[in-house]
Amino acid sequence: MNDSQIDLKKQNKETKKILIYPPYLKYKEKFIPTVFDVKTMKMIRGTKIERKDKYWLKLYKKIDKIYDEKPYILKKGTLLYRCSTYKNPNNFGKSHINSKLIYFGLDFVISIWIALEIKDRQINMIKSLRQKKTKIKNTTRRINKDNNNKNTFYLHVYEIADDINYKYISNDKGTIDEIDSESSLLKPCIHPQRILHGDASYDKYNELGTEISFPRSSNYTNYFSATESYIINISELEKNRTKFIFEWDPVKALKVLV
């Protein structure tokens, strides 16, 4: 098991599996609203998750210490996490943005908050369509149908079946495919990534986690096997979206799927 894994059996009787928390601090950075120069679109001031920020640098360094180490091998038995609208952990569906990569969390927190991000996005899409007063009858019917199938969100846990060679991407200027699309299409890549608390405003209620990507064109399902699944309580995430890990333990939004 990875050194960053924490046994939660003592914390929650329903949690039968080891879950991984991302590194976190026991205080929040004071949020400063973002202001951009309208001509250059460069940020004048504001809170931004990046290495040059002292608060976030502490967390980046903790993640670097775990994953930015030669020989860059993720050990057999390491756990991965994925939020899904599918009950079957082996149904990975298609990317909503037609991405050539598939992503998994190396901590469970980055994965469960994706559920609220998806839910918020669905709601915002419907609101936007209604405001535009376009011919939305068919579109709304399709979205509602999707929502009926996606009212329940799941957190699936996977265990790596064999050692995996990966590339570590430390750059903080985007997602894996934005930073190094060439490498990400050839092999698994690990990258520190913002944990969005829903479809939130820029950097306001975010934390820092870690994710791994696999090329969808590869036989990525051969790397791991499903071990356990949880139901994600969306209402708990909605109620606690402004709270960081030290204020509210996100494991409270999970229930073991039996």
N, C-alpha and C positions, 0 to 999 in steps of 0.2 A: 504494500500500500504506500501511497505517496505520504511523505512526512507531514504534509499540510492537512491530512485528513483527521477529523475529530469524531470520536465516538459519542453519539447523541443518545445512547440507550438510557443513560441516567437522567437526561433532560426531558425526554418524552417517551412514555410507555408505548405509544402507538408506533414510534419510529423504530423499526427493527433493523434498519440498515444504516451503515455508516454514511454520513453526509459530510460534505466538505464546505466550510465557510471560506469566503474570500478574506484576505487580510483586511482589518478595519481598525480605525482609531476610535477611542471612546469619547469623542467630541466631534462636532460638526465645524466645517469651515464656514465662516460667516458669508452668506450669499449676497453677492453684489449684482444687481440687474445688469444684463448685457446691453451695451450701447455701441452701435456701429457707425462708422463714417459712411454716409450715404453715397459718397462718390467712389471711395476706394473699397467699401464693404469690409474694411479692416476693423477689428474690435478696438474701441477706444478704452473701454473699461468693462469690467465684469468678471464673474467667476467662471473659470474655464478649467476643465480637467486636462492637465498637461504636466509634463515633467518639470517645467521651470517654476511651477507653483510649489511652494515648500510643503504644503499640506499633502498634495497628491504625490509628490516625489517620494515621501515616506512609504506610501503604498506601492508605488511602482517598484521601488527597491526591494520590497518584501517579495513581490512576484518574481522579479529578476533573480533573486537568490534561489528560488525554487526551480525555475525553468531555464534560466540563461546559464546553464552549466553543461560543459562537455561531459559525455559524448552526445548530448541531446537525444536521450532515449527515454521514452515514457514507459515505465516498467509494467510488465504483466501484472494484472490485478488492480491497476489504477481504475478509478471509477469516472464515468462520464455521465452528464445529465442533459436531458432534452425536454423542452416543453412541447406538447403536442395537443392537437384537438382530436387525435385518434386514440382510442382505447388500446388498440393493438400496438405494442411498442416497436414492432417490426414494420409498421406502416409509416414510412417517412414522407409520403406525399410529395408534392412539387413545391418548389420555392415560389412565393407570391410575387417575387421580383425576377423570376427566371434566372436566379443565381446559379453559377456553375459549381458552387461550393455548398456543402452542408455543414452546419455548425453544431457544436456541442459545448456545454459548459464544463469547465474543470472545477467549478463550484456549483452547488445547487441553487444559490441565490440568484446568480445571473440568469438562470434558466426559468425560475418561477415568475420573476418579474416580467418576463416576455409575455406571459399570459395576459397581464393587465395592459401591456402595450398593444397587443392584438385587439383586445376588447375595446380599448379607447379608440383605436384606429377605425374599427367597424362603426362605432357610434358617430365619430366625426365625419365619416364618409356619407352616412345617411343624412346627417345634418346639412352637409355641404350640398348634397343633391337637392334637398328640399328648399334650401335658400335660393338656389339657382332657378328653381321652378322650371326645370327642363322636363323632357318626357322621361320621367323616371319610373313609370309603372313597372316595366319589365326589369329594369335594373334593381329597383327596390325589392321586387319579388325574389330576384336572384340573391340579393344580400340577405334578405330575411330567411331564405331557405338555407343559406350558408350559416347564418347565425343559429338557426334551429339545430343544425348539426354540430355547432361549435359552442354550445352553451356550457359544456363541460370541458375543462382543461386538465391535462394530465402532466405529471412529471415522471418521466421514465428514467430508470437508472441502468447503466450498462457497465459491464466489466471488460477491460481489455484482455483479450485471449493470449496475446503474445507481445513482446517488446515492440515498440513503435519508434522508428527514427523520425524526427521532426525538425523543422526549422523554427527558431524562435525569432519573432518579429517584435522588437522593442519600440519601434517608432510609434509615437502617440498622435499622428496626424491623420488618422482615419481607420477604416476597417482593414481586415487582412487583404481582401481583393483590391482595395484602393491603393494600398501601400506596396504590395508585391504580388501582382496578379500572375506573374510568370511562375514564381516558386509555388504559389498556392494551387496551381493547376497540375503540379508535378508530384507534390508530397504533402503530408499533413503539416500544418503550421499552427503554432501557439502564439497568442497575442493578448496582452492586457486590454480589456475593453470596458467601456462605461456600462454600468448597470442602470438602465433607465427605469424609473418608477412609473411605468405607464408611458403614454404618449405625452411626456412632460415637456414643459418649457425648457429652453436651452440650459442644461447643466444645473437646474435648480434642485431637484431631489434625486440626485444620482450618486452611485457609489462606484467602486472599481472592482471588476472581477477578471476572470481569465477564460478564454475560449479556445477551442481547437477546431480547425476546419479540415475537411477531407474533400478532395475533388469528387464531384458526383459521378464523373466518368470512370472512377476507379471502383474496384470491388471493396468499397469501404466497410460494408457490412461483415466482411470476413475478419475485421480487426477486433470485433467485440461481440458480446452476447448480452441480451436483456436479463436483468436479475430481479428487479422489483419496480413497482409502479405506485404512484400516489395520485389522489385527486387533489387539485389545487382549488382552494376556497377563494374565489375571486372577490367576494365581498370583504374578506379579511384584508386582502391587498388594497382594495379601494379605501377601506377605513384607515389604513396605516401607510398610505403612500408617501406621507411627509416625514416618516420616521426612518432613521438609520438603524443598522443592526443592533447597536448598543442600546437603543431605545425600545425596540420591538423585535423579538426573535422570529424571523420568517418561517421557521419550522412550524409555527402555530397555524400556518395556512395550509398545512399538509395533512392528509389522512391516507393511511395505507389502503391501497386498493386490494380487496380480497375477492 
